[in-house]
């Protein structure tokens, strides 16, 4: 349908110094330059994505997710695609989310980002909406960009990738990376993107998912069936490092530590994130039955020893979604036979499941049979659905059903009781067909269902607000946060919604008690969101940072930060880019982008304190008397510690008093975190902060901040005493 020939540039110090623009409304293909100011301010990865969106979206109105002007941007970063470093194969995808209405970003493995970069582009920007299904082919071996009619392609992600790999490969699939969604993403707002990588041991394409916020939904709304990034060969030299020997040295140091220590720590190379359910259950953090409790006697059926037996050749071969990654955590199930749906009775490969899927589609809906968890995993991938949003939404619906708030009339005939795995799969299959309760309602997520059930079936909206585990429109990822105020802030005070990749503080706070004061928590809510952002700027995976740590890490001054690995990353960045770099410099890079994204949210009509408030109370404490009584000793003792005389009080009265205390603490935390971040009490970065970060060269940023800097937050979002802010 359209073709552009181009000269593939040499990469210099990690940058191709140009980006690709495709407009599907008129099949326009353009190549845009990347200047030093863009690199200095936004570094790469998510920073480049946001900057392209900032300039590409109309500035005179709020852009909706299904507007043709909405963009999908895909990038890696200056450290992405380095064949000598663990976790350097990441892509970062951004768009305006169907679920939140603000920029969403998702960090995903696979070969697409590196293949895009070595095809000559630091980022790819897609705008417009095609009239019919298309796929985009980026051929970095021959310097061609092509837009093809996709009318002959199948529907599910696995089949699309197989067909396109056979059609375009010159190296038996090893030169291919395919990005695709699936049929459910056409109807649901929680659509994900699948990013393929070539499994050399099994000789087939496998997947990682850009799961959060519905980018797969935007993808299908634009009539994109797939994007192909083709590049036959990638070497370290192709990245043009400033100091190639220094890159090799730091890569050896970091990888060597992982290979030595992983068997003694989390055994990522054997069971990946499947090691987490037992740990979460032990510390009362594993969500069960819609986050009501953090452990369950049946949870042992989903522990790591179970998955170790199910994963094919676990720990005995190469299972890395990036060629040289020493973490090697991308495990799978070969010869899996689904019991339902279009693949019923066929042998398939299941990618994972990872922890979030095990918890969300397992314990959180009381499905403790690993086969059904794996089948839900497989079909979510094939249909293009985020397993976190799916599982968290299903937990919400099941609790409403179990407690008699809704019945089969509301669920399209489905008896959605705890543990009803086949009914859950039936809803998922409906999502793929766009029919029934699954296709018409469930796939739009928890926030939508609160209005749907309230308006159509008269369900109490306060009850749903308390137990519906979403914030800003995005479903919670799978950790019970009742006993970690810092993690409540890590979910509620985020840029994009309650996703653990921005600030995972629950162990540091609840288990290790590293941050006992509000100031400690505020410092963590400044540092860790910025630190985690840095990985998304550079095309890196976070797991090599803190899932395998140096042997002496506990003896350091700040073990939560894993300072030995922070030093590795500073060395790595300096060796690649030639810029003198220390650990604090990494945070400075991220802080620019973090604050820029907050201002972008304000431009989209959100991003103020009111949007960070009103978290579902279940994320802060026990909603029901049953929840209180399930941990009565804990809660009674906490009330005594704050001076409450509980003698003569019934459970309802005690629970009310506990709620008042915990909601006040969350408001105090917001004050402390905003102050530490250099924001106003309404959550707006101050003009002083903008100047300090060097963002004041962008006129629209200055205009937005000046307009909102003096705005007042709603009084019911503030602590009862103003002394906290003073």
SVG drawing of the C-alpha trace seen along z (x, -y; Angstrom):
<svg xmlns="http://www.w3.org/2000/svg" viewBox="-31 -31 69 64">
<polyline fill="none" stroke="black" stroke-width="0.4" points="0.0,0.0 3.0,-2.3 6.7,-2.0 9.7,-4.1 13.3,-3.3 15.9,-4.8 19.5,-4.7 20.1,-2.8 22.4,-5.1 25.2,-4.1 24.4,-4.1 26.6,-6.6 27.0,-6.3 23.7,-4.3 21.6,-6.6 20.4,-6.3 19.6,-10.1 16.3,-9.8 12.8,-8.5 10.1,-7.0 6.7,-8.5 3.8,-6.6 0.3,-8.2 -2.2,-5.5 -4.9,-7.9 -3.0,-8.9 -0.2,-6.3 2.4,-9.0 5.9,-7.8 8.5,-10.3 11.8,-10.2 12.5,-12.9 15.8,-14.0 16.8,-13.6 18.8,-16.6 21.1,-17.0 18.4,-18.9 16.0,-16.0 18.7,-13.5 19.8,-15.8 16.2,-16.3 14.5,-13.0 17.4,-10.5 15.5,-7.9 12.9,-5.2 9.8,-6.5 11.2,-10.0 11.4,-10.0 7.9,-8.5 6.4,-11.1 8.1,-14.0 6.9,-12.7 3.4,-12.4 3.6,-15.8 4.3,-17.4 2.2,-15.1 -1.1,-15.3 -3.3,-18.4 -2.6,-20.9 -5.9,-22.8 -8.0,-20.0 -8.0,-16.8 -7.2,-13.8 -9.3,-10.7 -7.9,-7.2 -9.9,-6.5 -9.2,-9.8 -7.2,-9.3 -4.7,-11.9 -3.8,-9.6 -0.4,-8.0 1.3,-4.8 5.0,-5.3 7.6,-2.5 11.2,-3.0 14.2,-1.5 17.0,-3.7 20.8,-4.3 21.5,-1.1 18.9,1.0 20.2,3.8 23.5,4.2 24.4,7.8 26.8,7.8 24.4,6.7 21.6,8.5 18.1,7.2 19.1,4.9 16.3,6.0 13.4,3.9 10.9,1.8 8.9,-1.0 5.4,-1.6 3.2,-4.7 -0.2,-5.9 -3.3,-7.7 -4.9,-4.9 -8.6,-3.9 -8.7,-3.1 -7.2,-6.3 -7.3,-9.0 -3.7,-9.9 -0.4,-8.7 0.3,-5.0 3.7,-3.4 4.5,0.3 8.0,1.8 8.2,5.1 10.8,7.7 11.4,9.3 13.4,8.2 11.2,5.4 13.0,2.5 16.5,3.5 15.5,4.5 13.8,1.1 16.9,-0.7 19.3,1.2 17.0,0.6 17.9,-3.0 15.3,-4.5 15.4,-5.5 11.6,-5.5 8.6,-4.9 5.5,-7.1 2.2,-5.9 -0.7,-8.2 -4.0,-8.2 -6.4,-5.4 -6.4,-3.0 -9.5,-2.3 -8.9,1.4 -6.6,3.8 -2.9,3.2 0.5,4.3 3.7,2.3 7.0,3.9 10.3,2.3 13.1,4.0 16.3,2.9 18.3,5.3 17.3,3.6 16.3,0.1 12.5,0.3 9.4,-0.7 6.2,0.8 2.5,0.6 0.7,3.8 -3.0,4.8 -3.6,7.3 -6.9,8.6 -5.5,12.2 -4.1,12.5 -5.7,14.7 -6.9,13.2 -5.0,14.6 -1.5,13.3 0.2,16.7 -1.2,17.4 -0.4,13.8 3.2,14.1 3.6,17.5 2.2,16.4 4.2,13.1 7.4,14.9 7.0,17.4 6.3,14.6 9.1,12.2 12.0,14.1 15.4,14.7 16.9,16.4 14.2,19.0 12.5,16.5 15.7,15.5 15.7,12.1 12.1,11.2 10.2,9.4 6.5,9.1 4.2,6.9 0.5,7.8 -2.6,7.7 -5.5,10.1 -9.3,10.3 -10.4,9.4 -8.4,6.1 -10.9,5.0 -13.7,5.0 -12.1,4.6 -10.4,1.6 -7.7,3.8 -6.1,4.9 -2.4,5.7 0.4,6.0 2.5,9.1 6.2,8.6 7.8,11.6 11.3,13.0 12.9,16.0 13.4,19.1 16.5,20.6 16.2,23.8 12.6,24.5 12.8,22.8 9.6,20.8 8.5,17.3 7.6,16.6 6.0,13.6 6.4,10.9 3.5,8.5 3.1,4.7 0.1,5.3 -1.1,2.3 -3.6,-0.4 -5.0,0.9 -2.4,0.0 -3.5,3.1 -6.9,1.6 -5.5,-1.5 -3.5,0.7 -6.6,2.5 -8.7,-0.7 -6.1,-2.0 -6.7,1.2 -3.1,2.4 -2.8,6.2 0.9,6.3 4.2,4.4 7.3,6.3 10.9,5.2 13.4,7.2 17.2,7.2 19.4,10.2 22.3,9.5 23.0,7.3 26.4,6.8 27.9,4.6 29.9,2.7 26.7,1.7 25.8,-0.4 28.8,-2.6 29.8,-2.7 32.1,-5.5 34.2,-2.9 33.6,0.6 36.0,2.3 34.3,0.6 30.9,1.8 32.2,5.4 33.8,5.1 30.7,3.9 28.6,6.4 30.9,9.2 30.8,8.0 27.0,7.8 26.3,11.0 29.0,12.9 27.3,11.9 23.9,13.1 25.2,16.4 27.0,17.0 24.3,15.8 21.0,16.6 21.0,20.3 21.4,19.1 18.7,16.3 15.5,16.3 16.4,19.0 15.2,16.8 16.9,19.0 14.8,21.9 11.3,20.5 11.5,16.8 8.9,14.7 7.1,17.9 9.1,18.0 7.1,15.1 3.7,16.6 5.1,18.5 6.9,15.4 3.9,13.2 1.6,15.8 4.1,16.1 4.0,12.3 0.2,11.9 0.7,10.1 -0.7,12.5 -4.2,11.3 -6.9,13.8 -10.6,13.4 -10.4,9.8 -7.6,8.6 -9.7,9.5 -6.7,11.3 -3.1,11.9 -2.8,15.7 -4.8,18.8 -4.3,22.5 -4.8,23.5 -2.2,21.1 0.5,23.8 -0.9,25.2 0.5,22.1 3.9,22.0 7.2,22.1 7.9,25.8 4.7,26.5 5.7,24.3 9.2,25.8 7.6,29.2 5.3,27.7 7.7,25.4 9.5,27.3 13.2,28.0 13.2,25.3 16.7,24.2 18.2,26.6 18.5,24.4 18.2,20.9 15.0,19.1 15.9,15.4 13.8,12.9 17.0,11.1 19.9,12.9 22.6,12.5 20.5,12.0 21.9,13.9 18.6,13.7 17.1,16.1 13.6,16.0 11.2,16.4 10.0,19.9 7.2,21.7 5.0,24.8 5.4,26.9 2.8,29.4 0.0,27.6 -3.5,28.7 -6.3,26.2 -9.7,27.6 -11.8,24.8 -12.0,22.4 -10.6,22.5 -7.4,24.3 -9.2,27.0 -7.4,30.3 -4.4,28.8 -0.8,28.7 0.3,25.1 3.1,23.3 2.2,21.1 4.6,18.2 4.8,18.1 2.8,17.6 4.5,14.9 3.8,13.9 1.2,11.2 -0.8,13.7 -0.5,16.5 -1.9,14.1 -4.4,12.2 -5.9,15.1 -5.2,17.6 -5.4,16.7 -7.3,13.4 -10.2,15.3 -9.7,18.4 -8.6,20.5 -5.9,22.7 -5.6,25.2 -2.3,24.4 -3.8,25.8 -6.6,23.3 -4.2,20.4 -2.0,21.5 -5.0,21.7 -6.2,18.2 -2.6,17.0 -2.5,18.6 -5.8,17.2 -5.2,13.7 -2.0,13.7 -3.7,15.1 -6.6,12.7 -4.5,9.7 -5.7,9.1 -3.8,7.8 -3.9,10.6 -3.6,8.1 -6.7,6.1 -8.5,9.2 -7.9,11.0 -8.4,7.9 -11.7,7.1 -12.9,10.7 -12.1,10.7 -14.3,7.6 -17.2,9.2 -16.9,12.4 -17.1,10.7 -20.2,8.8 -21.8,12.0 -20.9,14.0 -22.2,11.2 -25.5,11.0 -25.1,7.6 -25.5,9.0 -26.8,12.2 -26.8,13.9 -28.9,11.2 -25.9,8.8 -23.3,11.3 -25.0,12.5 -25.9,15.9 -22.5,16.6 -22.3,18.0 -19.2,16.1 -18.5,17.6 -15.0,17.9 -13.0,20.5 -15.3,20.9 -12.5,21.3 -14.5,22.5 -17.0,19.7 -14.1,17.3 -12.7,18.7 -16.2,18.4 -16.2,14.7 -12.7,14.4 -13.9,16.2 -16.8,13.8 -14.3,10.9 -12.6,12.4 -16.0,12.6 -17.2,9.2 -20.4,10.7 -22.3,11.2 -21.3,9.9 -17.6,10.4 -17.5,8.7 -19.9,5.9 -19.1,5.0 -16.5,6.9 -13.7,6.1 -14.1,2.4 -12.7,2.9 -13.5,2.2 -14.1,-1.5 -16.6,-1.1 -18.4,1.8 -18.9,-0.4 -21.1,-2.7 -22.7,0.2 -23.7,2.2 -24.7,-0.9 -26.9,-2.5 -28.4,0.6 -28.7,3.0 -28.8,0.6 -25.6,1.8 -24.4,-0.5 -21.7,-2.7 -19.8,-3.2 -19.5,0.5 -18.1,0.8 -15.7,-2.1 -14.4,-0.4 -13.8,3.0 -13.3,2.2 -9.5,2.4 -8.8,-0.3 -7.4,-3.8 -7.3,-6.4 -9.2,-3.8 -6.3,-1.2 -6.6,2.1 -4.3,2.8 -1.4,5.1 -1.2,8.1 0.0,7.1 -2.1,6.6 -1.2,3.2 -3.3,2.8 -0.3,2.9 2.1,0.8 1.3,-2.9 4.3,-3.4 2.9,-1.0 -0.5,-2.6 1.3,-5.8 3.3,-3.7 0.0,-2.9 -2.1,-6.0 0.5,-8.7 1.6,-7.3 1.7,-8.9 -0.3,-6.2 -2.2,-4.3 -1.6,-1.4 1.2,0.5 4.1,1.9 6.8,1.0 6.7,-2.6 7.2,-2.2 7.4,1.3 8.0,0.5 5.9,3.1 8.8,5.3 11.0,2.4 8.2,0.9 6.2,3.7 8.7,6.5 12.0,4.7 10.7,1.5 13.3,-0.6 11.0,-3.6 9.3,-4.1 8.5,-7.9 6.5,-10.0 9.8,-11.6 11.3,-8.2 8.3,-7.1 8.3,-10.4 11.9,-10.0 11.2,-6.5 8.3,-7.9 10.7,-10.4 13.7,-8.1 12.2,-4.8 9.7,-6.1 12.5,-8.1 15.0,-5.2 12.5,-2.8 11.7,-5.3 15.4,-5.3 15.1,-1.7 12.3,-2.8 14.5,-5.6 17.3,-3.3 15.7,-0.1 16.5,2.0 14.8,4.6 14.6,4.0 15.0,7.7 18.9,7.7 18.9,4.7 17.2,6.2 16.1,9.8 19.7,11.0 21.7,8.7 25.4,8.6 26.4,11.0 27.3,8.0 24.2,5.9 22.7,6.2 25.9,4.7 25.6,1.5 24.2,-1.8 21.1,-1.6 20.4,2.0 17.0,1.2 18.7,-0.7 21.2,2.1 24.0,-0.4 26.5,2.0 24.2,2.4 23.4,-1.3 27.2,-1.7 27.1,0.8 24.4,-1.1 26.3,-4.4 29.4,-2.7 27.3,-1.3 25.7,-4.6 29.1,-6.4 30.8,-3.7 28.0,-3.8 27.4,-7.5 30.7,-9.0 29.0,-11.2 30.6,-11.3 28.0,-9.6 27.4,-8.9 24.4,-7.3 22.8,-10.7 23.0,-11.6 20.7,-8.7 18.0,-10.1 18.4,-13.5 17.7,-12.1 14.6,-10.4 13.3,-13.4 13.0,-15.5 10.9,-12.9 8.9,-12.0 7.8,-15.7 7.2,-16.1 4.8,-13.2 3.0,-14.7 2.5,-17.9 1.4,-15.9 -1.3,-14.4 -2.4,-17.9 -2.6,-18.8 -5.0,-15.9 -7.3,-17.3 -5.9,-15.2 -2.7,-15.0 -3.9,-17.0 -4.4,-15.9 -8.0,-14.9 -6.8,-12.3 -4.4,-10.8 -7.0,-10.7 -9.9,-8.3 -8.0,-5.1 -10.3,-2.1 -10.3,-1.7 -9.5,2.0 -6.0,1.0 -5.7,-0.8 -7.5,1.3 -10.3,3.9 -13.6,2.9 -15.9,5.5 -16.3,6.7 -15.3,10.2 -12.0,8.7 -11.4,7.1 -12.1,10.2 -9.9,12.3 -6.9,10.3 -8.6,9.1 -5.5,9.4 -3.5,7.3 -6.1,4.5 -7.0,4.5 -3.4,4.0 -3.0,1.2 -6.0,-0.7 -4.6,-0.3 -1.2,-1.7 -2.9,-4.9 -4.7,-5.3 -8.2,-4.0 -10.0,-2.2 -11.6,0.7 -13.3,2.2 -17.0,2.4 -16.6,1.6 -18.1,4.0 -16.3,4.9 -18.2,2.3 -17.2,-0.4 -13.6,0.7 -13.4,0.9 -14.8,-2.6 -12.2,-4.0 -9.4,-2.2 -10.6,-3.5 -10.6,-7.1 -7.0,-6.7 -5.8,-5.0 -7.4,-7.5 -5.9,-10.4 -2.5,-8.7 -2.8,-8.5 -3.6,-12.2 -0.6,-13.0 1.5,-10.8 0.4,-12.7 1.4,-16.0 4.8,-14.6 5.4,-13.0 4.3,-16.1 6.6,-18.3 9.6,-16.0 8.9,-15.9 8.9,-19.7 5.2,-19.8 2.4,-22.1 -0.1,-20.7 -2.4,-20.2 0.2,-17.9 1.6,-20.4 5.3,-20.7 6.3,-24.2 7.9,-26.7 11.1,-26.5 11.1,-22.8 10.6,-23.1 13.5,-25.6 15.8,-23.4 15.1,-20.4 15.7,-22.5 12.2,-22.0 11.5,-25.7 12.7,-25.8 9.3,-24.2 6.8,-27.0 3.7,-24.8 5.2,-23.3 5.7,-26.8 2.1,-27.8 0.5,-24.8 2.5,-25.1 1.8,-28.8 -1.9,-28.2 -2.2,-25.5 0.6,-26.2 -1.7,-28.4 -4.7,-26.0 -6.2,-24.7 -6.9,-21.0 -10.3,-19.9 -10.5,-20.2 -11.6,-16.6 -8.3,-15.4 -6.2,-17.2 -5.3,-16.2 -7.5,-17.5 -4.7,-19.7 -2.7,-22.0 0.3,-21.6 1.4,-18.6 2.2,-20.8 3.9,-23.5"/>
</svg>
